[in-house]
Amino acid sequence: MRRSEFNRAVAEEFGSGYGAVLLRDLVLPAVGGRTAEEALAAGTSPREVWLALCAETDVPRERWYGVGLPAPVK
C-alpha cells in the first residue's frame, strides 16, 4: 500500500475531517503505542498502520483489504 492509497482509504472509510482527527489523535497499540501520523513518520509501512487503524476502530474485516486503490482506467 502506497501512502497515497493509505490517504484515500482513510478518507473513504472515515471521511477527510474525522480521518484527520483519527490519524492525529488515536493511539494505536499495534504500531508501538503511536498515533498513525507518528507511526508513518517513524517509517512504519502505510499498510501496517492501515490495518492497525482498522482493528482499533472496529472496521469490518471485509473493508480492510483493497481499499484506497484508484479506480481502474477504462
C-alpha positions as CSV (number, residue, x, y, z in Angstrom):
1,M,0.0,0.0,0.0
2,R,1.4,3.4,-1.0
3,R,0.9,6.5,1.1
4,S,-1.5,7.9,-1.4
5,E,-3.6,4.7,-1.2
6,F,-3.5,4.9,2.6
7,N,-4.7,8.5,2.5
8,R,-7.5,7.6,0.0
9,A,-8.5,4.6,2.2
10,V,-8.7,6.8,5.3
11,A,-10.8,9.4,3.5
12,E,-13.1,6.8,2.1
13,E,-13.6,4.9,5.3
14,F,-13.8,7.8,7.8
15,G,-14.2,11.0,5.8
16,S,-11.5,13.6,5.4
17,G,-12.3,15.5,8.6
18,Y,-12.8,12.6,11.0
19,G,-10.0,10.7,9.3
20,A,-7.5,13.6,10.0
21,V,-8.5,13.6,13.7
22,L,-8.0,9.8,14.0
23,L,-4.6,10.0,12.3
24,R,-3.5,12.8,14.7
25,D,-5.1,11.7,18.0
26,L,-5.9,7.9,18.1
27,V,-3.1,5.9,19.8
28,L,-2.6,2.6,18.0
29,P,-1.1,-0.2,20.3
30,A,-0.3,-2.4,17.2
31,V,2.2,0.2,16.0
32,G,4.1,0.8,19.2
33,G,1.6,2.9,21.0
34,R,1.9,5.7,18.5
35,T,-0.6,7.7,16.5
36,A,-0.9,6.9,12.8
37,E,0.9,10.1,12.0
38,E,3.7,9.3,14.4
39,A,4.0,5.7,13.1
40,L,4.2,6.8,9.5
41,A,6.8,9.5,10.3
42,A,8.8,6.8,12.1
43,G,8.8,4.6,9.0
44,T,6.0,2.2,9.7
45,S,4.5,1.0,6.4
46,P,1.2,2.5,5.5
47,R,-0.3,-1.0,5.2
48,E,0.6,-1.8,8.8
49,V,-0.8,1.5,10.0
50,W,-4.0,1.0,8.0
51,L,-4.5,-2.5,9.5
52,A,-3.9,-1.2,13.0
53,L,-6.3,1.7,12.4
54,C,-9.0,-0.7,11.1
55,A,-8.6,-3.0,14.1
56,E,-8.7,-0.2,16.6
57,T,-11.8,1.4,15.1
58,D,-13.7,-1.8,14.5
59,V,-13.8,-1.5,10.8
60,P,-15.4,-4.7,9.4
61,R,-12.7,-7.1,8.1
62,E,-14.2,-7.1,4.6
63,R,-13.2,-3.5,4.3
64,W,-9.6,-3.9,5.4
65,Y,-8.2,-5.0,2.1
66,G,-8.2,-3.5,-1.4
67,V,-9.4,0.0,-0.3
68,G,-7.6,3.1,-1.4
69,L,-6.8,1.7,-4.8
70,P,-7.6,4.0,-7.7
71,A,-10.5,3.2,-9.9
72,P,-9.3,1.2,-13.0
73,V,-8.8,3.2,-16.1
74,K,-11.2,2.3,-18.9
